[in-house]
Amino acid sequence: MTTFKKIFLDYNLQYIIEMKFILLILLFLMACTKDKDKFLPTVAIVSITDITSSSAKIKTKVADEGGGTVTGTGACWGTTINPNLSNNVSNVGAGLGEFISIPTKLNSNTTYNVRAFATNEVGTSYSSNMSFTTLN
């Protein structure tokens, strides 16, 4: 084999190896960025109405699933600020949309804090804290 052919073949072989390496890096980066497109869902309390001495109607809304799938949504409440899933919970749905939670067996003339929540594969997000006081 002539020196020219040997250099040409060696160059092509090196070029092919470099291209495979670059393709592997690109595939790895694409696979790693898939989950970065997912984030916590966006959820809010729309209203708190129909307050009685022992119950209330809480309307919540999941506006964005965060690039994933919301598997649970509802409201959590308690007498301390910023209740979470370890407090009283009403899990009422999944996915996008508006949902109604109706906590019952509340104490009369008591101030309750409430937050909406939504859970997807990234985790659980909460709305801002709102409060209401049951009737006497």
Disulfide bonds with the S-S distance in Angstrom:
none
